[in-house]
Amino acid sequence: MIRSSYREIFIFVAGETPQVITETIYALANRNPPVYPDEINIICTSKNRDTISNALFTNGILWKLINEYGLPQIQTDHIHFTVLRNLQGGDIVDFRDVESNEAAAESITYLIREKTGEPGCRLHCSLSGGRKTLSYYMGVAFQLFARQWDKLYHVLVNPEFELNRNFFYKPKVNERIEARLLDGTIMQLNTDDAVISLVELPLIYLRNKLPLNSVSVKDLISEGQRNIDIATIQSPVTVNLVEQRLLIGHREIKLIPTQLMIYTAFLRLKLKSCLHVSHQHCGACIDCYLHITDFGTHMAVQEMAEDYQKMFPLNPFKKDDLLEKWEDGIDAANVRHHISKINRAIKEQLNDQTLLSFYVIGSVRKYAKSRYGIRVEKEKISIE
């Protein structure tokens, strides 16, 4: 029996129909390649916990499925219930008030966030069971925190079997089960006629694309939306060294050559010193920011001098003049002086307070030292 290299974690939102659990396990086990659970997590109310536990464990439906299809055994201590509680810690009986829905959202989000933080695992989440709001919260939490190898599903069963309390999965040998129609008529069904399909739901993965530090679902969504808005409203930054031009969007910012050289160096820092090259967006990340003394070293000045020379294609001695002037590097006070002038020029010429913070050279205090950098997204930077 082939097992994947992942530790497979199955997560279900379940209500009064525990069938969605066994139907999903059955469908995944019959995939090519098959997927078997190493851990099962069931999100439900305390009332539904009893219904699910009685059906799957006390009555042995899950063990019957495992044994009938020769699936790997799962230890009972690897089966967990997340019982939904209200904000006061009491049982949620129903979801007809705002408080209950918000509390449920927090529990679901916490579990998904926690599990996606575990290394070496892959999540298989089903949103087929429970109330529609719970399925929605599962989808939102998954989109915010799931990794690209995690999977989100919806299980489909043909209508006559879908809500049948006697049907949990398709057995190997045909069984006849009773079904009660809406008009009260009882009919016999053959399990051979059952069709169980698993739809893998496509979505946009936002994990590591946005800085999500909030706890509550409302705040997480607001934080995510804010960062998306920020990323989309930022204008590109273009430096043309030969023409000594700095453009923020369509607005030209006038800087003297030395200032343009230093500003370009901070832009290059964003591009060359990124520690998270797989991340498409910078967001609130400041890991590329540099301490002022590191920025002004002799080696750093040599790199800046290359850009400085490009500004004077007809004068081949500009680079040497600069290196002679700053042969020992640039002292911190001098760097801060230039940063102050650069920021003043950008502020006066950009004339947009909303965008200003993305383009000035800012400082943050990290590891007891001030570090400097530019917030603009790295994909918005172009140096010619």
C-alpha positions, 0 to 999 in steps of 0.5 A: 500500500502506497503512502504519501510523504505527507502526514495527511490531516482530514478536517471536516465541518459536520452537522447532523449528517456524519455521512459526509465524513465517511463519504469523503474518506471513501472518495479519497481512498479510491483516488489515484493515487489514494489518500488515507487519513493519519489524523481526523479533525471534526468541527461540530456542536456538542449535540452533533458530536454525540450523533457523529460519535455514535454513528461512526465509532460506537456503531462502527461505521468508520471501522467497517469502511476501513476494514472493508477496503483495507485502509490503514488503521487510524488510532483513536487518539488521532481522531479529534473533535473541535466542539464549537463554544460561544464567547462565554465558553458555553455550548452553541446550540444553534447559529441563529445569532451573530455571537454564535456565528462569530465564535464558530468562525474563531474556532474554525480559523484557529484550527486551520491556522494551527494545523497549517503551521505544522511541518510535513503535513497536508490538509484535506478539508471538507466543507460539505457538512454543517450549516452554510455559514460554517462552510463559508468560514472553513473556506475563508480560513483555508484561503487565508492560511492553506499552503498550495499543497493543502486541498479543499473539497466538496463531496457530491452524492446522487440525490436519493442517497445524499440525505439517506441516514442508512448510507455512509459509503459505497460498499464493495458488495451491493446492499439494499437500503430503504429510502423515505421520499418526501411524500412518505413513500418508502422505496428500496435502493441498491448501493451499486447505484450510488455515485460519490464524487469529490470536487477539489475546489480551486481558490487563490492561496493568500498565505505568505502573500499578505501579512496576517497578524490579527486573531479575529476573523473580521480583523484578518479579513480587514487586514488582508483587504487593506494589504491588497488595496495597498499592493494594488494602489502602489505606482511603479518606481522607475530609475533611468540612470543615464537620464538621471531620472526618477519616476514614481508612477508618471510623476518625475522626482528631481534629485541631484546625482548623489541623492539619486545614487543613494536612493537607487542603492536602497531600491537595489537593496530591496531587490538583491537582499530579499530573504523571501524570494518565493514571496510575491509580495513584500507586505509588512516584511522589513527583513531586507532593511539595513543598518545605517553603518552597513549601508555606508561601508567601503564595499557598499560605496563601490557598488553605488559608484557603478550606478553613479558612473552610469549617470555620466557616460561622457565622463569616465572619471566620475566613479574614481572621483566618488571613490576618492571622496568616500574612500573610507565609506560614508559615515552614518551622519552623512547618510542620514543627511542625504536620506533627509534631503531625499525624503524632503524632495519626494514629499514635496514633489510627489504631493500624495500623502496616501502613497508617500510612506511607500516611497520615502526611505523609512526606518524601523527599530529592530534588534535594538538598532534602527534599520533603513529601507523602502516599503514599496513592493519589489515587483514595482521597482525598475532600474534601467 
